[in-house]
Amino acid sequence: MLATLIGIVAAGCVGVAIVDGPSKRRSVFMAAAIILAGVLLAADQWNATQVAELRGSPGLLAAVFVVGAAAIAATASLIRRWPVLLPVLILIALPFRIPLELGGEEANLLVPLYLVMAGGVAATIWGRFTEVQPASWRVSPEPTGLARWLKPLLAASVVLYALAVLYSDDRSTGLQNLCFFLIPFATVFALMDEVEWNMKTLRLILIVIVFEALACAFVGFIEWGTRSLLWNETVVETNNFHVYFRVNSLFWDPNIYGRYLALAITMVAATLLWSRRNREAWILAGVQTAGRGRRARPWSSPPGNFHGTLVLKPFEPPETVALRSFAAALALRDAFVDLTGLPQGFALKWPNDVLCNGGKIAGILLESQGLNTPDPVLCIGIGVNLSAAPDPSQVEPGALPPGSLLQETGLRITPEAFLEALAPAWAANSTRAEGMFQESLAMVTPVISRPAARATASALRRALTMAAAVASMLASKPSKTHSRCSRRRFG
């Protein structure tokens, strides 16, 4: 019961640190929380057989304390001298766990993160109590809207978990979860609130995450190629009974490894998307397992086919964004012609499909978000059957029969090679289409002042704009027929 009460006090301390702003009080409460958590863990594990060697050897125990204190002091000194290292070191240490045996069970502990966290708290206390000009400390801006509830809710969840340990049948496990995970992560949250966030810091963090992800991916490729893992016997054993092979790189858990790579990919995609100098970004997937077609139909596609998404910030009004599908279809047709040399071998079924010999080999799907906001986003999903086509029985009745480029032309083209042809084709057609959109808007934009006629005028403007833009693009393209793709020219 006493240990549980101490855990509740520790949770309360970290809760105060979360909701408080940068101050001496926050630094003291962060230090109190991690000290109490350490005392609780030491008391809970003191009688365990795994620490018997430390318990029976005061000299070894003292050496552990000295080494740990020195490591914390060194980390605090680095963070104090270069404050930007705090978020960088936290993000570097965050994914990695070290397996240790505690309480008769093996635990994968975030020892690197604990070290950085303790060093960060020490550096914060050092700065708060030695700073000559307190006015120079960073003052966090007050959050607005729903964001202002984030800190109170996070603090309340940690305290609520600590209170729930009182009614638990396994208080030891509850205290371990509280001291190993909840209190450290809550302390890290409070430390990150102390950071002076600016573009330089964000750029450095992005570089660190991408570099770490590439290094981990390199190790993962080696594991996959050699069919051997660095550690985690559980994953090694399960790989022996599966048709697939899971890798975990430098991580203990393969799932955490995958999530970290997804985080890095998402950050890179977001950076490319929101960069002022780059309005577009291509995303290429190796396989599609949970795709979505029109009317939210489920869709999957094997490796070897093209599964790409173009993410961009459209400039045109919302009612004309759908015309981007025509530009994408023309780009697809140009890419096919460039790769196969068959200018009459492909046909377009407006506005979403590309055909070869009457069979559908490519499809387009547009999805948008925030078109009526200052930051609209448009995603153009493109799927191409380069090497394989779905079974005709899987296609809904009345739909076009599926086909593949390999089947119709005898050419085997990789997704990467197809993207190299598609990207410049899209750039050319998109640039031409943007000019046509602007001309069409200028021709059909009405000058209306009566509020009662605005809805009708908007619908008329939309229809006339689409008709004018499509007519302009079709007039500037050679006609396309359903002529068969000859295999003899490749024989």
Secondary structure as GFF3:
##gff-version 3
##sequence-region A 1 491
A	DSSP	alpha_helix	2	19	.	.	.	ID=ss1
A	DSSP	alpha_helix	24	45	.	.	.	ID=ss2
A	DSSP	three_ten_helix	49	51	.	.	.	ID=ss3
A	DSSP	alpha_helix	52	55	.	.	.	ID=ss4
A	DSSP	alpha_helix	58	81	.	.	.	ID=ss5
A	DSSP	alpha_helix	85	93	.	.	.	ID=ss6
A	DSSP	beta_strand	98	102	.	.	.	ID=ss7
A	DSSP	beta_strand	105	109	.	.	.	ID=ss8
A	DSSP	alpha_helix	111	130	.	.	.	ID=ss9
A	DSSP	three_ten_helix	134	136	.	.	.	ID=ss10
A	DSSP	three_ten_helix	145	149	.	.	.	ID=ss11
A	DSSP	alpha_helix	150	164	.	.	.	ID=ss12
A	DSSP	three_ten_helix	165	167	.	.	.	ID=ss13
A	DSSP	alpha_helix	171	177	.	.	.	ID=ss14
A	DSSP	pi_helix	178	182	.	.	.	ID=ss15
A	DSSP	alpha_helix	183	192	.	.	.	ID=ss16
A	DSSP	alpha_helix	199	226	.	.	.	ID=ss17
A	DSSP	alpha_helix	233	239	.	.	.	ID=ss18
A	DSSP	alpha_helix	254	274	.	.	.	ID=ss19
A	DSSP	beta_strand	280	285	.	.	.	ID=ss20
A	DSSP	beta_strand	288	292	.	.	.	ID=ss21
A	DSSP	three_ten_helix	294	296	.	.	.	ID=ss22
A	DSSP	beta_strand	298	301	.	.	.	ID=ss23
A	DSSP	beta_strand	306	312	.	.	.	ID=ss24
A	DSSP	three_ten_helix	318	323	.	.	.	ID=ss25
A	DSSP	alpha_helix	324	340	.	.	.	ID=ss26
A	DSSP	beta_strand	347	349	.	.	.	ID=ss27
A	DSSP	beta_strand	353	356	.	.	.	ID=ss28
A	DSSP	beta_strand	359	369	.	.	.	ID=ss29
A	DSSP	beta_strand	377	384	.	.	.	ID=ss30
A	DSSP	three_ten_helix	392	394	.	.	.	ID=ss31
A	DSSP	alpha_helix	405	409	.	.	.	ID=ss32
A	DSSP	alpha_helix	415	444	.	.	.	ID=ss33
A	DSSP	three_ten_helix	451	453	.	.	.	ID=ss34
A	DSSP	alpha_helix	454	475	.	.	.	ID=ss35
A	DSSP	three_ten_helix	488	490	.	.	.	ID=ss36
###
